Every structure is written in C-alpha cells, then in structure tokens.
C-alpha cells in the first residue's frame, strides 16, 4: 500500500492529486521551482521540496532532481500529473529504478504511444514526410506532449520552414523534446476523445466520449461529456478503437485516445498516456475519482468487469489569465479574489492573493458543471461563470460565457474552427455602461466636501476609467440628499454597494477596489488620472511587448536602419510556455531596435520602432 506520494507537477493538477490522496490517507510531497515558492500546491501538500531555478527545463523537467526529492522526502510513489514529464518513458523508468511506485502506464506503453509519430505507425498510419502543395493545409505538431504547444497550421509551402522551426523551439521548451511532424489538417472536424482506464488483470474500460472542439491555439477551452450528437454506431466504433489501442501496448492506468470526427468518420490523432486536463467531466458523468482509480490500479487492485453507468452531462470551462481580443495575450499580476457560486466544481491551483507569474501556463482554474441534461449543464456553467468573483488580471471569462450561449454551441453544431469564425464577434466589447458610474460613486462615498447646508449647487466631480479597451468619463455631484448623477437616480451608494434606478429598474452593483484596479460585478476597470500624462505617448510605429516574457529570438541580421516589410516577423517572445511573434506594423525602416535575446520584458516595454518613409 502506498503511504507517501510525491506529485511531480504544479498548480491545479498537483492540488487535485493532493486532494484525493488526503481523502485516502496518503501523505503527499510537493516539488516547486523558485517561481512557485509558497504556491498553493506547496501549501496543501504535507511537505515540499525545492527545485532550484524557475524555467521548466531547470525544475519540473529535471527527472533526476524529482527522483532525488522523492527519496529524500521518504515517498514510495510518484504521480506525474499531466504535462511536463508525464509522458516521458525515461522518467518512468527512473522512478521504477529507484524502487518507487509509478502512477502511470508502463514505460514501454509510454514509449509506444507518447510519441505521436510512433503511435500513428502502431495504428497503421504514417505522418507526412515530404509536404507538397497538394497536401495543404497541414498541421505541424510536436511528437511529444500536448496542450497546443508546438503546433502550427501551414496553408502555404513558404510558411512550412518557419512553422517547423517555431514548433521545434516551443516543443523543446515545454517538453524537452524537439521532434515535430506534419499531418493533414481537417478544417471543420470535431475533436472527440475516449477516456481509457486499464488494470493489470486484463480489464480495459472505455469511459464514454468527450467533445473538446472549442480550442484556441490548438489548446482546449471548453470540454464536455458525453460528446453530443454522435450516432450509437460511431460511439461504439470510437470505443472499440480506443480499447484496441490500449490493448496493443498492454496499457495500464488512465489514458485518452483522441480522434478527429469529420463527415461521420473517426480519424485517429493520438493517445495521451496520462491523465487529461479535462478528466473532471468524465468523473462527474461516471461518478468516479480517476486519480483514486490510478492509485488503486498501481497498488494492484482489479477493476470491475464493467464500468459504472453514465449519468447526465458535464461541461468544463478553462479559465485563463489572458486577453482573447488581443491574440490571447497572457496576463500577469495578483489574483485578489477567485470564487464561484455553489453548485459547480472548481479545480484550481490559486487562492486569493496569489501571484500569476510569467513562467507557466496561464490557466487559473477549471469550472465544471454537471446536470441531468446538456442544456441544463450549459445554463448552469454559463450562469456560474457570469456571477463568479474573479478579481485580478484580465481573463477569458466573458468569452467563455458568450461561447456557452452561442447558438452554434447550444445546438451542438460546433467544430474546431469555432473561434476562427466567431472570435471577433465573441470578443466585441459589451461592457455595462453604468459600471464606471458605480465605481465612481463607491469611490466618492464618505468623501463629501460638505460640512453642512449649502444654497450653492455643487460642481460636478469627474472620474475617468479604462474599461474594455476604451476610456470612460463619468460625472456626479454631492447634494444635500447624497450623491447624484445625470440620467439615473442613486438609491444607495457606499464603498461596496451601489444601487441605481435606471428607467424604473433597480440595478445593484458590488464594487471592490484594489488601488486603481476596480471590479464592478463582472466588469474590470482601471481608474485613470483626471489629466493624462502628455509625456506618455509612443512614437508612431513603436512595437511594445504585449505581455511579460522573454525575448527568445530577434530576426537574423536585423539591425537599425534595415528596411522591413509590413507583417515581417521581427521579434519572438516566450511567455507562459508559448511563443508570440512580433511583426512590423508597416513597411518602412527600423529606426530603433532595443530588444535583445534573453531580455526579460514587461508589458509596454519598447522593443523596436518602424518608421514609415516620408511621402
């Protein structure tokens, strides 16, 4: 029996594994980088071991350090979570070689399936070798890992070389393996997968289907179980193929077989030899704890002959600290508050007051709703996200709510091109026009200038806020009766609650301020100085860092005075394990180049200036 388990991961999944272990009476050991010092997963575990450094290659990808940590802490088992070393056969061998229990499939099964190229060959498929015009579009993918890293769509042959290079760099950084390959890209398929659970006694469960078609940058955003709209025959075919893949490699533990479904046919993509981010929807539908099942299987327990019966429908939304309207730019800062209503499940690696840094994935949490029907689960999840308290950097919350309520999603007609078609409309600003007024009235509470009766009318007070990328100016007055504003009746105003009467309808606003950062309900605002700083203007053609990160590359031969073309890639940033390309905004001359490879930058840091030729 396992007594002490080391979690070779961080964040949400580490906290998730610790929760199951605590319920089972198993002690836990966390590992952490310097950037994760005092992170939530280190606080919920029974003990923690430091991995010196911050970058994944120095810490969470160092299998040798993790095995040493397990032995030093007295652990007798290791759970890899997902990502990092979870699909690394050498790490699994090192764990087993140290006399520890490995919570995962045998190294040979990982080796056979963790590489997407080997997995395809095992299933009788071959990746593309020499890509031609006739093969386009193709998808360049990392052979190892997942999570959208190391993926690029190529629609023109002259883009292939750069896509391969970028994918290799991203895959090496995220997984320590730079192998990439190309496969045909199906434009309007659905991403459907099957959860597998297998024991050491020959039993393999196919735990239903999941649909993960809503993706950004090839990384899943909303997932659900079961996948809606599949015929019984197709579902049975998917189950059969998934079980066959597991049996082909003598699989043990939890895994996922992924397919692209198009025109009623299933196309094998890959097998993930680990727990998936989206495993909670399967847990909710089948009433299982998959982590607990992984541990029981590793201890030698047998599964029942048949899996439990599925019930209802579950949907999961991934909450990211990112700005979907600006190329999904990751956001950093303090997460002041994260709370969701009762009735939904919250899996997170953060708590109030934690810092969202630049080194790792920007996912804050997963919010999961389960209900008897799909329509009820969709409604419950959308409502919970809309009313959740998420105070801190910008997130994709509004996008998630709008996606769940989009007619294409509610009718289960979505595919992997959903955001390609609808992102612009889904990220169109639609802020509450009275949120800035509520923020101003809450700020003004208790700061009345009046010491008593005055016959003279008060001068209007002015406050400026940034909201949804635009500036808003609001005016209010102090009167004998309290605070007043044109066009609305102020029924109540204090530092936390403002009630307005707008055309006979009472609107209640909860207001929370953290310095200049103000949250009015679900709306995030930034208080601005009344008079803008005239020196804070950038020269035309300035390229600034859209996010915090590291300059990992400057275009070869690029120097001040060079002629550049509009759209030409100039600088590459890496933030939260993803690479972001900075291109010339116009055709002109590079008049200033400040970016240097290896440089750490903050949002707004000037990287370069492209000057248009004078007419």
Phi, psi and omega per residue, in radians:
X1 nan 2.407 3.125
X2 -1.292 2.303 -3.141
X3 -1.902 -0.683 -3.106
X4 -2.386 2.211 -3.048
X5 -2.103 2.263 3.024
X6 -1.622 2.316 3.094
X7 -1.707 1.963 -3.071
X8 -1.542 0.988 -3.081
X9 -2.830 -2.957 -3.063
X10 -2.503 3.095 2.929
X11 1.101 -2.551 -3.012
X12 -0.995 -0.810 -3.060
X13 -1.207 -0.599 3.083
X14 -1.106 -0.774 3.101
X15 -1.103 -0.669 3.138
X16 -1.086 -0.769 -3.130
X17 -1.190 -0.724 3.114
X18 -1.033 -0.694 -3.119
X19 -1.055 -0.775 3.120
X20 -1.154 -0.739 -3.138
X21 -1.083 -0.724 -3.141
X22 -1.069 -0.726 3.125
X23 -1.121 -0.506 -3.132
X24 -1.567 -0.059 -3.120
X25 1.410 0.330 3.129
X26 -1.673 2.248 3.066
X27 -1.255 2.656 -3.082
X28 -2.215 2.613 3.077
X29 -2.162 2.221 3.054
X30 -1.740 2.678 2.927
X31 -2.051 2.637 -3.119
X32 -2.650 2.550 3.003
X33 -1.377 3.010 3.067
X34 -1.112 -0.587 3.123
X35 -1.176 -0.411 -3.124
X36 -1.776 0.256 3.087
X37 -0.985 2.171 -3.116
X38 1.226 0.294 3.026
X39 -1.128 2.802 -3.025
X40 -1.007 -0.690 -3.087
X41 -1.134 -0.458 3.086
X42 -1.347 -0.424 -3.105
X43 -1.481 -0.515 -3.114
X44 -1.510 -0.372 3.098
X45 -1.305 2.818 -3.141
X46 -1.248 -0.562 3.095
X47 -2.666 2.912 -3.085
X48 -2.494 2.656 3.114
X49 -2.213 2.287 -3.127
X50 -1.362 2.409 2.963
X51 -1.933 1.869 -3.005
X52 -1.061 2.361 3.135
X53 2.007 -3.113 -3.127
X54 -2.228 -0.721 -3.094
X55 -1.148 2.542 3.120
X56 -0.939 -0.668 -3.116
X57 -1.104 -0.426 3.137
X58 -1.585 -0.270 -2.939
X59 -2.274 -1.486 -3.006
X60 -1.244 -0.202 3.048
X61 -1.746 0.088 3.122
X62 -1.638 1.529 -3.133
X63 -1.035 -0.621 -3.132
X64 -1.103 -0.721 3.124
X65 -1.181 -0.620 -3.103
X66 -1.223 -0.715 3.085
X67 -1.090 -0.752 3.088
X68 -1.056 -0.704 3.123
X69 -1.091 -0.735 -3.138
X70 -1.085 -0.776 -3.128
X71 -1.177 -0.727 -3.122
X72 -1.126 -0.602 -3.088
X73 -1.533 -0.037 3.118
X74 1.376 0.390 3.113
X75 -1.299 2.632 3.038
X76 -2.035 0.092 3.114
X77 -2.667 2.735 3.122
X78 -2.314 2.257 3.019
X79 -1.949 2.179 -3.050
X80 -1.499 -0.156 -3.069
X81 1.181 -2.428 3.041
X82 -2.245 2.789 -3.080
X83 1.247 -2.961 3.134
X84 0.827 -2.066 -3.026
X85 -1.719 0.261 -3.022
X86 -1.151 -0.416 3.132
X87 -2.084 0.599 -3.139
X88 -1.862 1.899 -3.067
X89 -1.118 -0.630 3.134
X90 -1.118 -0.657 3.094
X91 -1.144 -0.757 3.107
X92 -1.036 -0.731 3.109
X93 -1.125 -0.688 3.137
X94 -1.121 -0.694 3.107
X95 -1.095 -0.861 3.140
X96 -1.131 -0.675 -3.138
X97 -1.142 -0.406 3.107
X98 -1.503 0.073 3.128
X99 1.445 0.293 -3.124
X100 -1.755 2.742 3.060
X101 -1.464 2.295 3.136
X102 -1.720 2.091 3.135
X103 -1.547 1.437 -3.092
X104 3.030 -3.120 -3.114
X105 -1.258 2.873 3.090
X106 -1.041 2.605 3.120
X107 -0.949 -0.602 -3.126
X108 -1.152 -0.629 3.104
X109 -1.227 -0.689 3.078
X110 -1.057 -0.797 -3.102
X111 -1.067 -0.690 -3.109
X112 -1.237 -0.638 -3.001
X113 -1.931 -0.411 -3.067
X114 -1.168 -0.534 3.007
X115 -1.471 2.091 -3.088
X116 -1.098 -0.544 3.126
X117 -1.191 -0.768 3.114
X118 -1.171 -0.658 3.137
X119 -1.085 -0.728 3.132
X120 -1.097 -0.723 3.139
X121 -1.142 -0.652 3.108
X122 -1.088 -0.567 3.131
X123 -1.589 0.191 3.087
X124 1.424 0.377 -3.127
X125 -2.065 2.766 3.123
X126 -2.247 2.315 3.014
X127 -1.192 2.790 3.102
X128 -1.170 2.475 3.094
X129 -1.817 -1.149 3.104
X130 -1.812 1.849 -3.099
X131 -1.331 2.270 3.093
X132 -2.043 3.019 3.113
X133 -0.983 -0.629 -3.106
X134 -1.195 -0.361 -3.111
X135 -1.438 -0.290 -3.025
X136 -1.227 2.599 -0.075
X137 -1.351 2.689 3.072
X138 -2.174 2.818 3.077
X139 -1.994 2.099 3.031
X140 -1.496 2.259 -3.045
X141 -2.339 2.636 2.969
X142 -1.278 2.406 3.130
X143 -1.244 -0.474 -3.139
X144 -1.937 2.830 3.009
X145 1.247 -2.863 -3.100
X146 -2.937 -2.563 3.092
X147 1.215 0.324 3.098
X148 1.457 -0.101 -3.140
X149 -1.317 2.487 3.113
X150 1.245 0.535 3.122
X151 -2.100 2.413 3.103
X152 -2.559 2.322 2.987
X153 -1.505 2.317 3.136
X154 -2.079 2.093 -3.125
X155 -1.913 -0.255 3.097
X156 -2.289 2.484 -3.095
X157 -1.053 -0.586 -3.112
X158 -1.247 -0.112 3.072
X159 -1.622 -0.191 -2.972
X160 -1.125 -0.808 -3.076
X161 -1.049 -0.808 3.135
X162 -1.147 -0.651 3.129
X163 -1.133 -0.730 3.109
X164 -1.101 -0.765 -3.128
X165 -1.110 -0.813 3.139
X166 -1.128 -0.698 3.141
X167 -1.145 -0.711 3.113
X168 -1.066 -0.789 -3.116
X169 -1.104 -0.759 -3.115
X170 -1.180 -0.707 -3.140
X171 -1.168 -0.695 3.124
X172 -1.094 -0.745 -3.128
X173 -1.153 -0.701 -3.041
X174 -1.465 -0.648 -2.980
X175 -2.131 -0.132 -3.081
X176 1.274 0.317 -3.119
X177 -2.486 2.042 -3.060
X178 -1.664 0.200 3.135
X179 -1.211 2.279 3.095
X180 -2.303 2.842 3.106
X181 -2.642 3.019 3.138
X182 -2.134 2.548 3.065
X183 -2.494 2.761 3.119
X184 -1.007 2.477 3.134
X185 -1.844 2.062 3.109
X186 -1.601 2.088 -2.973
X187 -1.145 -0.708 -2.955
X188 -2.203 0.727 3.083
X189 -1.552 2.945 3.030
X190 -1.885 2.411 3.099
X191 -1.553 1.920 -3.108
X192 -2.170 2.432 -3.098
X193 -2.410 2.836 -3.137
X194 -2.148 2.247 3.067
X195 -1.418 2.232 3.128
X196 -1.936 2.499 2.984
X197 -2.440 2.155 -3.053
X198 -2.308 2.480 3.104
X199 -1.843 -3.063 -3.120
X200 -1.576 0.149 -3.103
X201 -1.945 0.188 3.050
X202 1.699 0.010 3.130
X203 -1.590 2.329 3.077
X204 -2.233 2.128 3.069
X205 -1.700 2.414 2.890
X206 -1.837 1.858 -3.029
X207 -1.611 1.075 3.018
X208 1.213 -3.004 -3.094
X209 -1.972 2.801 2.995
X210 -2.323 2.514 3.007
X211 -1.867 2.207 -3.109
X212 -2.254 0.724 -3.006
X213 -1.304 -0.485 -3.136
X214 -1.380 1.847 -3.032
X215 -2.353 2.592 2.957
X216 -2.176 2.310 -3.071
X217 0.920 0.658 3.105
X218 1.133 0.302 3.062
X219 -1.985 2.333 -3.021
X220 -1.156 2.529 -3.125
X221 -2.077 -0.806 3.101
X222 -2.246 2.287 -3.116
X223 -2.282 2.672 -3.126
X224 -2.610 2.752 3.067
X225 -2.450 2.381 -0.098
X226 -1.352 2.882 3.064
X227 -1.112 2.167 -3.042
X228 -1.350 2.663 2.948
X229 1.377 0.145 3.106
X230 -1.481 2.502 3.051
X231 -1.254 2.767 3.100
X232 -1.048 -0.661 -3.110
X233 -1.151 -0.743 3.140
X234 -1.187 -0.701 3.105
X235 -1.050 -0.779 3.129
X236 -1.108 -0.679 3.107
X237 -1.105 -0.747 3.117
X238 -1.082 -0.770 3.113
X239 -1.059 -0.782 -3.110
X240 -1.106 -0.779 3.131
X241 -1.118 -0.689 -3.120
X242 -1.161 -0.779 3.129
X243 -1.130 -0.685 3.116
X244 -1.092 -0.718 3.108
X245 -1.086 -0.726 -3.140
X246 -1.149 -0.774 -3.114
X247 -1.198 -0.496 -3.114
X248 -1.093 -0.441 -3.100
X249 -2.079 0.307 -3.113
X250 0.894 0.928 -3.024
X251 -1.225 2.563 3.075
X252 -2.391 2.364 3.081
X253 1.752 -2.788 -3.118
X254 -1.637 2.411 3.093
X255 -2.723 2.970 -3.115
X256 -2.384 2.312 3.076
X257 -1.863 2.147 -3.007
X258 -1.870 2.498 -3.128
X259 -2.363 2.723 2.901
X260 -1.885 2.128 -3.116
X261 -1.799 2.111 3.136
X262 -2.506 2.380 3.123
X263 0.941 0.647 3.081
X264 1.333 0.128 -3.115
X265 -2.046 2.598 3.137
X266 -1.766 2.235 3.102
X267 -1.999 2.081 -3.122
X268 -1.115 2.307 3.076
X269 -1.826 -1.021 -3.059
X270 -2.992 2.955 2.977
X271 -2.108 2.187 3.082
X272 -1.626 2.059 -3.026
X273 -1.587 0.960 -3.061
X274 -2.880 3.105 2.972
X275 -1.283 2.494 3.125
X276 -1.660 2.718 3.057
X277 -0.964 -0.681 -3.012
X278 -1.540 0.257 -3.104
X279 -1.029 -0.433 -3.115
X280 -1.043 -0.539 -3.119
X281 -1.164 -0.620 3.068
X282 -1.189 -0.711 3.101
X283 -1.022 -0.773 -3.094
X284 -1.151 -0.682 -3.088
X285 -1.291 -0.636 -3.084
X286 -1.734 -0.056 3.133
X287 1.158 0.611 -3.091
X288 -1.998 2.803 2.886
X289 -1.969 1.774 -3.033
X290 -1.153 -0.553 3.083
X291 -1.157 -0.749 3.093
X292 -1.073 -0.694 3.110
X293 -1.139 -0.689 3.079
X294 -1.018 -0.773 -3.112
X295 -1.153 -0.770 -3.136
X296 -1.084 -0.704 3.123
X297 -1.125 -0.744 3.126
X298 -1.110 -0.468 3.097
X299 -1.470 -0.030 3.065
X300 1.726 0.040 -3.139
X301 -1.218 2.636 3.127
X302 -1.679 2.533 3.003
X303 -1.328 2.727 2.967
X304 -1.104 2.825 -3.101
X305 -1.085 -0.652 -3.142
X306 -2.148 2.555 3.103
X307 -1.239 2.858 3.069
X308 -1.108 2.841 -3.112
X309 -1.370 2.400 3.103
X310 -1.269 2.578 3.092
X311 -2.505 2.261 3.036
X312 1.257 -2.782 -3.059
X313 -2.407 2.497 3.121
X314 -2.296 2.500 3.119
X315 -2.333 2.419 3.132
X316 -2.120 2.423 3.039
X317 -2.112 2.339 3.107
X318 -1.624 2.101 3.139
X319 -1.605 2.038 -3.094
X320 -1.963 2.555 2.935
X321 -1.484 1.551 -3.087
X322 -2.787 2.870 3.135
X323 -1.977 1.699 -3.087
X324 -1.069 -0.469 -3.096
X325 -1.333 -0.235 -3.115
X326 -2.213 1.131 3.052
X327 1.016 0.598 3.071
X328 1.012 0.587 -3.068
X329 -1.039 2.194 3.096
X330 -1.107 2.611 -3.128
X331 -2.086 2.562 3.114
X332 -2.215 2.960 3.108
X333 2.374 -2.863 -3.105
X334 -1.610 2.251 3.013
X335 -1.539 1.706 -3.054
X336 -1.237 -0.645 -3.024
X337 -2.690 2.329 3.047
X338 -2.466 1.953 -3.125
X339 -2.631 2.428 3.104
X340 -2.096 2.740 3.140
X341 -1.142 2.818 3.045
X342 -1.112 2.646 3.092
X343 1.807 -0.126 3.047
X344 -2.236 2.822 -3.126
X345 -1.722 2.385 3.108
X346 -2.105 2.032 3.021
X347 -1.901 2.060 -3.052
X348 -2.569 2.778 3.034
X349 -1.952 0.256 -3.108
X350 -2.231 2.715 2.983
X351 -2.415 2.985 -3.050
X352 -0.952 2.287 3.105
X353 1.639 -0.129 3.133
X354 -1.258 2.723 3.122
X355 -1.740 2.329 3.042
X356 -1.631 1.966 -3.044
X357 -1.693 -2.967 -3.014
X358 -1.769 -0.131 -2.904
X359 -1.512 -0.375 -2.971
X360 -2.294 3.139 -3.092
X361 -0.960 2.463 -3.082
X362 -1.439 0.204 3.141
X363 -1.226 2.182 3.110
X364 -1.525 -0.688 -3.014
X365 -2.938 2.907 2.951
X366 -2.072 2.306 3.109
X367 -1.991 2.204 -3.001
X368 -2.191 2.310 3.081
X369 -2.093 2.428 3.089
X370 -2.202 2.409 -3.117
X371 -2.690 2.921 -3.135
X372 -1.070 -0.572 -3.111
X373 -2.248 2.849 3.121
X374 -1.088 -0.793 -3.100
X375 -1.036 -0.710 3.126
X376 -1.192 -0.666 3.123
X377 -1.151 -0.718 3.107
X378 -1.071 -0.834 -3.125
X379 -1.085 -0.752 -3.111
X380 -1.121 -0.769 -3.107
X381 -1.192 -0.757 3.131
X382 -1.073 -0.757 3.132
X383 -1.141 -0.691 3.138
X384 -1.140 -0.749 3.124
X385 -1.133 -0.716 -3.108
X386 -1.097 -0.634 -3.078
X387 -1.711 -0.001 3.141
X388 -1.135 2.606 3.033
X389 -1.627 1.920 -3.133
X390 -2.256 1.628 -3.058
X391 -1.898 2.062 -3.117
X392 2.735 -2.568 3.135
X393 -1.070 2.879 3.100
X394 -1.034 2.550 3.124
X395 -2.310 3.100 3.093
X396 -1.613 0.311 -3.072
X397 -0.942 -0.863 -3.101
X398 -1.088 -0.671 3.104
X399 -1.090 -0.741 3.141
X400 -1.071 -0.800 -3.123
X401 -1.097 -0.804 -3.135
X402 -1.147 -0.648 3.126
X403 -1.108 -0.792 -3.121
X404 -1.107 -0.498 -3.107
X405 -1.708 0.029 3.128
X406 -1.229 2.431 -3.052
X407 -1.054 -0.543 3.134
X408 -1.185 -0.615 3.125
X409 -1.365 -0.773 -3.105
X410 -1.105 -0.494 3.108
X411 -1.559 0.050 3.135
X412 1.019 0.708 3.092
X413 -1.911 0.328 -3.072
X414 -1.371 2.792 3.000
X415 -2.560 -3.061 -3.043
X416 -1.230 -0.165 3.084
X417 -1.632 0.205 -3.057
X418 -0.942 -0.894 -3.082
X419 -1.310 -0.458 3.032
X420 -1.053 -0.650 -3.104
X421 -1.453 -0.639 -2.882
X422 -2.047 -0.034 -3.004
X423 -1.035 -0.744 -3.102
X424 -1.027 -0.813 3.141
X425 -1.199 -0.660 -3.091
X426 -1.244 -0.372 -3.140
X427 -1.865 0.176 3.070
X428 -1.102 2.206 -3.107
X429 -1.034 2.317 3.068
X430 -2.482 0.985 -3.074
X431 -1.278 2.757 3.060
X432 -1.209 2.083 -3.064
X433 -1.148 -0.284 -3.115
X434 -1.703 -0.037 3.138
X435 -1.086 -0.776 3.107
X436 -1.062 -0.669 3.110
X437 -1.116 -0.759 3.116
X438 -1.063 -0.715 3.111
X439 -1.090 -0.743 -3.117
X440 -1.166 -0.718 -3.131
X441 -1.177 -0.673 3.094
X442 -1.141 -0.689 3.130
X443 -1.145 -0.599 -3.088
X444 -1.386 -0.266 -3.086
X445 -0.981 2.258 3.091
X446 1.410 0.019 -3.117
X447 -1.970 0.496 3.136
X448 -1.039 2.454 -3.131
X449 -1.480 -0.038 -2.984
X450 -1.646 2.356 3.040
X451 -1.733 -0.149 -3.140
X452 3.091 -2.736 -3.095
X453 -1.146 2.413 3.008
X454 -2.384 2.398 3.070
X455 -1.450 -0.472 -3.081
X456 -1.380 2.395 3.102
X457 -1.180 2.515 3.123
X458 -1.275 2.594 3.058
X459 -1.305 2.498 3.121
X460 -1.075 2.453 3.025
X461 -1.646 2.543 -3.060
X462 -2.132 2.331 3.035
X463 -2.306 2.532 3.130
X464 -2.097 2.409 3.130
X465 -2.357 2.584 2.935
X466 -1.680 2.264 -3.111
X467 -2.566 2.182 3.117
X468 0.939 0.695 3.067
X469 1.393 0.100 -3.134
X470 -2.258 2.715 3.104
X471 -1.625 2.467 -3.141
X472 -2.298 2.319 3.106
X473 -1.949 2.280 3.133
X474 -2.167 2.644 -3.138
X475 -2.230 2.465 3.086
X476 -2.581 2.944 -3.103
X477 -2.350 2.649 2.958
X478 -1.601 2.256 3.104
X479 -2.244 3.059 3.100
X480 -1.079 -0.544 -3.109
X481 -1.482 -0.158 -3.103
X482 2.272 -2.540 -3.125
X483 -1.563 2.509 -3.135
X484 -2.452 2.660 3.099
X485 -2.502 2.610 -3.111
X486 -1.186 2.398 3.009
X487 1.529 -0.226 3.138
X488 -2.435 2.720 3.009
X489 -1.717 2.287 3.090
X490 -1.582 1.854 -3.100
X491 -1.444 -0.563 3.137
X492 -2.782 2.509 3.063
X493 -2.656 2.092 2.932
X494 -2.415 -3.018 -3.008
X495 -1.169 -0.346 -3.085
X496 -2.059 -0.323 -3.064
X497 -2.426 2.296 3.056
X498 -2.218 2.306 3.102
X499 -2.105 2.133 -3.120
X500 -2.023 2.558 2.996
X501 -1.806 1.922 -3.132
X502 -2.021 1.896 3.139
X503 0.944 0.724 3.075
X504 1.457 0.018 -3.139
X505 -1.946 2.196 3.115
X506 -1.372 2.259 3.091
X507 -2.075 2.185 -3.119
X508 -1.821 2.314 -3.117
X509 -2.218 2.123 2.958
X510 -1.521 2.361 -3.047
X511 -2.183 2.259 3.076
X512 -2.335 2.200 -3.103
X513 -2.013 2.400 3.031
X514 -2.191 1.449 -3.011
X515 1.170 -2.231 3.130
X516 -1.401 -0.179 3.120
X517 -1.530 2.109 -3.059
X518 -2.182 2.336 3.084
X519 -2.022 2.073 3.101
X520 -1.956 1.766 -2.994
X521 1.053 -2.184 3.133
X522 -1.621 0.097 -3.083
X523 -1.720 2.297 3.137
X524 -1.799 2.244 3.119
X525 -2.235 2.795 3.020
X526 -2.186 2.151 3.100
X527 -1.219 2.324 -3.108
X528 -1.930 2.676 3.029
X529 -1.114 2.634 -3.078
X530 -1.098 -0.649 -3.134
X531 -2.043 2.011 -3.112
X532 -1.050 2.582 3.101
X533 -1.297 1.993 -3.088
X534 -1.194 -0.259 -3.123
X535 -1.541 -0.071 -3.042
X536 -1.572 0.388 -3.114
X537 -1.613 2.445 3.087
X538 -1.673 2.662 3.102
X539 -1.172 2.591 3.064
X540 -0.986 2.462 3.134
X541 1.469 0.138 -3.131
X542 -1.277 2.385 3.049
X543 -1.875 2.072 -3.120
X544 -2.058 2.720 3.111
X545 -1.163 2.147 -3.137
X546 -1.382 -0.125 -3.057
X547 -2.792 2.864 3.015
X548 -1.281 2.525 -3.140
X549 3.047 -2.844 -3.117
X550 -2.140 2.342 3.021
X551 -1.284 1.964 -3.096
X552 -1.753 -0.240 -3.118
X553 -2.855 2.458 2.952
X554 -2.071 2.386 -3.073
X555 -0.877 2.400 -3.072
X556 -1.030 2.278 3.096
X557 1.368 0.039 -3.101
X558 -1.261 2.248 3.111
X559 -2.650 2.825 3.141
X560 -1.043 2.403 -3.097
X561 1.676 -0.156 -3.122
X562 -1.306 2.522 3.052
X563 -1.413 2.355 3.141
X564 -2.284 2.698 3.136
X565 -1.820 2.581 3.092
X566 -0.976 2.284 -3.132
X567 1.527 -0.068 -3.126
X568 -1.241 2.224 3.110
X569 -1.131 2.281 -3.099
X570 -2.056 -0.756 -2.995
X571 -2.436 2.505 3.097
X572 -2.096 2.266 3.060
X573 -1.911 2.563 2.986
X574 -2.034 2.187 3.120
X575 -2.469 2.287 3.094
X576 0.903 0.786 3.037
X577 1.239 0.157 3.087
X578 -2.094 2.543 3.076
X579 -1.674 2.455 -3.107
X580 -2.218 2.262 -3.055
X581 -1.662 2.302 3.084
X582 -1.880 2.103 -3.043
X583 -1.993 2.804 3.109
X584 -1.132 2.249 -3.113
X585 -1.314 -0.448 -3.099
X586 -2.517 2.908 2.987
X587 -1.412 2.272 -3.102
X588 3.081 -2.592 -3.089
X589 -2.072 2.390 3.086
X590 -1.325 1.728 -3.061
X591 -1.482 -0.323 3.120
X592 -2.634 2.371 3.076
X593 -2.329 1.859 -3.105
X594 -1.820 -0.366 -3.086
X595 -1.209 2.430 3.085
X596 -2.319 2.458 3.136
X597 -1.005 2.310 -3.106
X598 1.603 -0.143 -3.090
X599 -1.251 2.327 3.006
X600 -1.510 2.266 -3.088
X601 -2.215 2.686 3.054
X602 -1.863 2.831 3.089
X603 -0.982 2.332 3.130
X604 1.594 -0.110 3.095
X605 -1.104 2.272 3.132
X606 -1.270 2.153 -3.122
X607 -1.765 -0.716 -3.093
X608 -2.896 2.900 3.074
X609 -2.320 2.229 3.051
X610 -1.892 2.075 -3.079
X611 -1.767 2.187 3.082
X612 -1.218 2.512 3.096
X613 -1.138 2.451 3.132
X614 -1.230 2.461 -3.096
X615 -1.424 nan nan
